[in-house]
Amino acid sequence: MKKPVLRSLDTVLADEAIRYMKNAGNDELSAAVAIAIDRNKLDGTLRAPDEMEIHHALFLLRRARGLAAPSYDDMRLELKKRAAAARSAAA
């Protein structure tokens, strides 16, 4: 499957949200990270997205799917859990 690409920095459209979710195996946070990376590329930035950028991408993803806004604290906690799990797996 071709990796989805955003058409705009301002919003995530419903069809884009569906493709990102499908590409991420329905993992919402992974889809948001992919969106944040693609938003940075669209903006001409090659650096990895920070937590604020990921949260904004998650907000756009959820809004496009008609869902409530995400909690910043919950998202940060999940990112930290995933980072710790990745470090443990690498050790």
PAZAPA-4460 file (N, C-alpha, C; in steps of 0.05 Angstrom, whole numbers, plus 32768, in hexadecimal, padded with zeros to 4 digits):
% residues 91
    n_x    n_y    n_z   ca_x   ca_y   ca_z    c_x    c_y    c_z   seq   type   mol
   8011   7FE9   8000   8000   8000   8000   8012   8019   8000     1      M     A
   800B   802C   7FF0   801A   8045   7FEF   8015   8055   8008     2      K     A
   802B   8060   8013   802A   8070   802B   8019   8089   8025     3      K     A
   8006   808F   8036   7FF6   80A7   8032   8006   80C1   8035     4      P     A
   7FFE   80D5   8028   800B   80EF   802A   7FF5   8104   802D     5      V     A
   7FFA   8117   8040   7FE7   812C   8044   7FE7   8140   802D     6      L     A
   7FD0   814C   802A   7FCD   8161   8015   7FD0   817D   8021     7      R     A
   7FCD   8180   803B   7FCD   819A   8047   7FD9   8199   8064     8      S     A
   7FE5   81AF   806C   7FEE   81B1   8087   7FD8   81B8   809A     9      L     A
   7FC2   81C3   8090   7FAD   81CE   80A0   7F99   81B9   80AB    10      D     A
   7F96   81A3   809D   7F82   8190   80A6   7F89   8174   809C    11      T     A
   7F7B   8161   80A7   7F7C   8145   809D   7F60   813E   8094    12      V     A
   7F5E   8137   807B   7F43   8130   8070   7F3C   8114   8079    13      L     A
   7F22   810E   8077   7F18   80F4   8080   7F25   80DD   8071    14      A     A
   7F28   80E0   8056   7F35   80CA   8047   7F52   80C7   804E    15      D     A
   7F60   80DD   8055   7F7B   80DB   805D   7F7D   80CD   8078    16      E     A
   7F6B   80D4   808B   7F6B   80C8   80A5   7F67   80A9   80A3    17      A     A
   7F55   80A1   8092   7F50   8085   808E   7F69   8077   8084    18      I     A
   7F77   8083   8070   7F8F   8077   8065   7FA5   8075   807A    19      R     A
   7FA9   808B   8089   7FBE   808A   809E   7FB7   8075   80B3    20      Y     A
   7F9E   8073   80BB   7F97   805E   80CF   7F9B   8042   80C3    21      M     A
   7F94   803E   80AB   7F98   8024   809E   7FB5   801D   809C    22      K     A
   7FC5   8031   8094   7FE2   802D   8091   7FEF   8027   80AC    23      N     A
   7FE4   8032   80C2   7FEF   802E   80DD   7FE2   8016   80EB    24      A     A
   7FD4   8005   80DC   7FC7   7FEE   80E9   7FB2   7FF6   80FE    25      G     A
   7FA4   800C   80F9   7F90   8017   810B   7F9B   8020   8126    26      N     A
   7FB5   8025   8127   7FC2   8030   813F   7FC2   804E   813C    27      D     A
   7FB0   805B   814C   7FAC   8078   8149   7FC5   8088   814E    28      E     A
   7FD4   8081   8163   7FEC   8091   8169   8001   808E   8153    29      L     A
   8004   8076   8149   8017   8072   8132   800F   8082   811A    30      S     A
   7FF5   8083   8115   7FEB   8092   80FE   7FF0   80B0   8103    31      A     A
   7FEC   80B9   811B   7FF1   80D6   8122   800F   80DC   811E    32      A     A
   8021   80CA   8126   803D   80CF   8123   8044   80D1   8105    33      V     A
   8038   80C0   80F5   803C   80C0   80D8   8032   80DB   80CC    34      A     A
   801B   80E4   80D5   8010   80FD   80CC   8023   8114   80D4    35      I     A
   802D   8114   80EC   803F   8129   80F6   8058   8129   80E5    36      A     A
   8063   8112   80DE   807B   8111   80CD   8075   811D   80B2    37      I     A
   805E   8115   80A6   8056   811F   808C   8050   813D   808C    38      D     A
   8045   8147   80A2   8040   8164   80A4   805A   8173   80A5    39      R     A
   806E   8168   80B3   8088   8174   80B3   8095   8175   8098    40      N     A
   8092   815E   8089   809D   815D   806E   808F   8172   805C    41      K     A
   8075   8174   805F   8066   8188   804F   8070   81A4   8055    42      L     A
   8078   81A9   806E   8081   81C3   8077   809F   81C7   8071    43      D     A
   80AC   81B3   8065   80C8   81B5   805E   80DB   81AF   8074    44      G     A
   80D1   81A1   8089   80E1   819A   80A0   80E6   817C   80A0    45      T     A
   80FF   8174   80A4   8106   8157   80A4   810A   814C   80C0    46      L     A
   8108   815D   80D4   810C   8153   80EF   80F4   8143   80F9    47      R     A
   80F9   8133   810D   80E3   8123   8119   80D0   8135   8127    48      A     A
   80B6   812E   8127   80A2   813F   8134   80A5   813D   8153    49      P     A
   809F   8153   8160   809F   8153   817E   8083   814C   8188    50      D     A
   8080   814B   81A2   8067   8142   81AE   8050   8154   81A6    51      E     A
   8055   816E   81A5   803F   8181   819D   8036   817C   8181    52      M     A
   8049   8177   816F   8042   8171   8153   8032   8157   8150    53      E     A
   803A   8143   8160   802C   812A   815F   8010   812D   816B    54      I     A
   800D   813D   8180   7FF3   8142   818C   7FE1   8150   8178    55      H     A
   7FEC   8164   816A   7FDC   8173   8156   7FD3   8160   8140    56      H     A
   7FE5   814E   8137   7FDE   813B   8122   7FC9   8128   812C    57      A     A
   7FCB   811F   8146   7FB6   810E   8151   7F9B   811C   8153    58      L     A
   7F9C   8136   815A   7F84   8146   815A   7F77   8147   813E    59      F     A
   7F87   814C   812A   7F7D   814E   810E   7F72   8133   8105    60      L     A
   7F80   811D   810C   7F77   8102   8105   7F5C   80FC   8112    61      L     A
   7F5A   8102   812C   7F40   80FD   813A   7F2A   810E   812F    62      R     A
   7F30   8128   812A   7F1B   813A   8120   7F11   8130   8104    63      R     A
   7F23   8127   80F3   7F1B   811D   80D9   7F09   8104   80DB    64      A     A
   7F0C   80F6   80F1   7EFC   80DD   80F5   7EE4   80E2   8107    65      R     A
   7EDF   80FC   810E   7EC7   8103   811E   7EC9   80FB   813B    66      G     A
   7EE2   80F9   8146   7EE6   80F1   8161   7EEE   8109   8172    67      L     A
   7EEC   8105   818C   7EF3   811B   819F   7F11   8121   819F    68      A     A
   7F18   8139   81A7   7F34   8141   81A8   7F43   812F   81BC    69      A     A
   7F5C   8129   81B5   7F6C   8117   81C7   7F78   8126   81DE    70      P     A
   7F7E   8118   81F3   7F8B   8123   820A   7FA9   8125   8205    71      S     A
   7FB5   813C   820A   7FD2   813F   8206   7FE1   812D   821A    72      Y     A
   7FD8   812D   8233   7FE6   811D   8247   7FE4   80FF   8241    73      D     A
   7FCD   80F5   8239   7FCA   80D9   8232   7FDC   80D2   821B    74      D     A
   7FDE   80E3   8207   7FEF   80DE   81F0   800C   80DD   81F8    75      M     A
   8015   80F0   8209   8031   80F0   8212   8037   80D7   8222    76      R     A
   8025   80CE   8233   8029   80B5   8242   802C   809D   8230    77      L     A
   801B   809B   821B   801D   8085   8208   8037   8086   81F9    78      E     A
   8040   809E   81F0   805A   80A1   81E2   8071   8097   81F4    79      L     A
   8070   809F   820E   8085   8096   8221   8085   8078   8224    80      K     A
   806D   806C   8226   806B   804F   8229   8077   8041   8211    81      K     A
   8071   804B   81F9   807B   803F   81E1   8099   8042   81DF    82      R     A
   80A3   8059   81E7   80C0   805D   81E6   80CE   804A   81FA    83      A     A
   80C3   8047   8212   80CF   8034   8225   80CE   8018   821B    84      A     A
   80B8   8010   820F   80B6   7FF5   8204   80CA   7FF0   81EE    85      A     A
   80CE   8005   81DD   80E2   8002   81C7   80FE   8000   81D3    86      A     A
   8104   800F   81E8   811F   800D   81F5   8122   7FF2   8201    87      R     A
   810E   7FE7   820E   8110   7FCC   821A   8114   7FB7   8205    88      S     A
   8106   7FB9   81EF   8109   7FA6   81D9   8124   7FA7   81CD    89      A     A
   8131   7FBE   81CC   814B   7FC2   81C0   8161   7FB8   81D3    90      A     A
   815B   7FB6   81ED   8170   7FAE   8200   8174   7F91   8201    91      A     A
***
